[in-house]
Structure formats: C-alpha cells, structure tokens
Amino acid sequence: MDLRTPLSKVRGHGSAGDGTHHWWLQRVTAIANIPLVIFFVFIVVLNIGKTHAEVAACLGSPMVVIGLLLAVLSITWHMRLGMQVVIEDYVHAEGTKIAMLLANTFFCTVLAVACGYSILKLGFGV
C-alpha cells in the first residue's frame, strides 16, 4: 500500500516523467530550424537557373553539405517530436498509439537517412 498522494507521485515530473524535456527539445529544434531553413532557401534560390554542373559544384562545398545535413537532422527531429505530441494527444487506443509512434519514428528516420545520403552523395561528387 502506497501512502503517497497522487500529487506527490507526479510532482515535477509530468504524466510520463519527461514532459519538460520533450517541450524543451521542441523549442530548441524550432529555434534551430529558423536559420537552417533560411540557409536552405538561400541555397535553393542561389541555384535557380544554373546548370547541373554548377549546382553540383555548389552542393559539393563542405559548408553547404554541413548546413544541409544539420537542416535535415533538425527538421526531421522536430517533425518527429511534433507528430509524437499529436499522436499521444489524439490516439486513445494503446495498441494503435504504440504502432503509430513506431511508424512515426521509422518514417522520420528513413526520411533523414535518405536525405542525408543524397546530400552526402552530392557533396562527395559520387
């Protein structure tokens, strides 16, 4: 028999014990996405109307590759966190919720790896 009140069990921990951490990760990735998306848009606009060779040369720059990889990582991480909140808030069947959370993580991971592979392939000129 537990003599603690329900409030004392959850005080400072949220319902799952890591709600504040999740909230902070969403905010940090959102703030990181601002300059990274601006950088991405700048690279896209800079390469409008250029030939394939010119675009490949631009995307072969180490700074561009690093910036694009950081953008992909931050954006897909932020996307996974956001969809996790939506799934946890609106899917009530436990089995469905777990399946959707796994699918969300899998999809975001596959997307990040595919984008990362493409960027690295262009960056190394393969």
C-alpha positions in Angstrom: 0.0 0.0 0.0 1.4 3.3 -1.1 0.8 6.2 1.4 1.8 9.0 -1.0 -0.8 11.1 -2.6 -1.2 11.1 -6.4 0.1 14.7 -6.5 3.3 13.7 -4.6 3.9 10.9 -7.1 3.9 13.2 -10.2 5.1 16.5 -8.8 7.7 18.0 -11.1 7.6 15.0 -13.5 4.6 15.5 -15.7 2.5 12.5 -16.6 5.3 10.5 -18.1 8.3 11.9 -16.2 9.8 13.7 -19.2 7.3 16.2 -20.5 9.5 19.2 -19.8 12.4 17.6 -21.7 10.2 17.0 -24.7 8.9 20.5 -24.6 12.4 22.0 -24.5 13.5 19.8 -27.4 10.7 21.0 -29.5 11.6 24.6 -28.7 15.3 24.1 -29.3 14.7 22.4 -32.7 12.2 25.1 -33.7 14.7 27.8 -33.0 17.5 25.9 -34.7 15.2 25.5 -37.8 14.9 29.2 -38.3 18.5 29.9 -39.6 18.8 26.4 -41.1 15.6 26.8 -43.2 16.8 30.3 -44.2 20.1 28.8 -45.3 18.3 26.1 -47.3 16.1 28.6 -49.0 19.1 30.8 -49.8 20.9 27.8 -51.4 17.9 26.9 -53.5 17.4 30.5 -54.7 21.1 30.8 -55.4 20.9 27.8 -57.7 17.8 28.7 -59.7 18.6 28.6 -63.4 22.0 27.1 -63.0 23.2 24.1 -64.9 23.6 20.7 -63.2 27.3 21.0 -63.1 27.1 24.4 -61.3 24.6 23.1 -58.8 26.7 20.1 -58.1 29.7 22.3 -57.6 27.7 24.5 -55.1 26.4 21.5 -53.3 29.9 20.0 -53.2 31.1 22.7 -50.8 31.8 21.3 -47.3 30.0 24.2 -45.6 26.9 23.7 -47.8 26.9 20.0 -47.1 27.2 20.5 -43.3 24.5 23.2 -43.3 22.1 21.0 -45.3 22.8 17.9 -43.1 22.2 20.0 -40.0 18.9 21.3 -41.5 17.7 17.7 -42.4 18.6 16.5 -38.9 16.9 19.3 -37.1 13.8 19.4 -39.3 13.2 15.6 -39.1 13.8 15.6 -35.4 11.4 18.5 -34.9 8.8 16.7 -37.1 9.1 13.5 -35.1 8.6 15.4 -31.8 5.6 17.3 -33.1 3.9 14.3 -34.6 4.5 12.4 -31.3 2.6 15.0 -29.4 -0.3 14.8 -31.9 -0.4 11.0 -31.7 -0.2 11.0 -27.9 -3.0 13.6 -27.6 -5.5 12.3 -30.1 -5.0 8.5 -30.4 -6.5 6.8 -27.4 -6.3 3.1 -28.2 -3.0 1.9 -26.6 -2.0 -0.6 -29.3 -2.8 1.9 -32.2 -0.9 4.6 -30.3 2.2 2.5 -30.0 2.0 1.4 -33.6 1.7 5.0 -34.8 4.5 6.2 -32.6 6.8 3.4 -34.0 5.7 4.3 -37.6 6.4 8.0 -36.9 9.9 7.3 -35.7 10.5 4.9 -38.5 9.3 7.3 -41.2 11.3 10.3 -39.8 14.4 8.1 -39.5 14.1 6.8 -43.1 13.5 10.4 -44.4 16.5 11.7 -42.6 18.7 8.9 -43.8 17.5 9.2 -47.4 18.1 13.0 -47.4 21.4 12.6 -45.7 22.5 10.0 -48.2 21.5 12.3 -51.1 23.3 15.3 -49.6 26.5 13.3 -48.9 26.4 11.7 -52.4 26.2 15.2 -54.0 28.8 16.5 -51.5 31.4 13.8 -52.4 30.6 14.1 -56.1 29.8 10.4 -56.5 
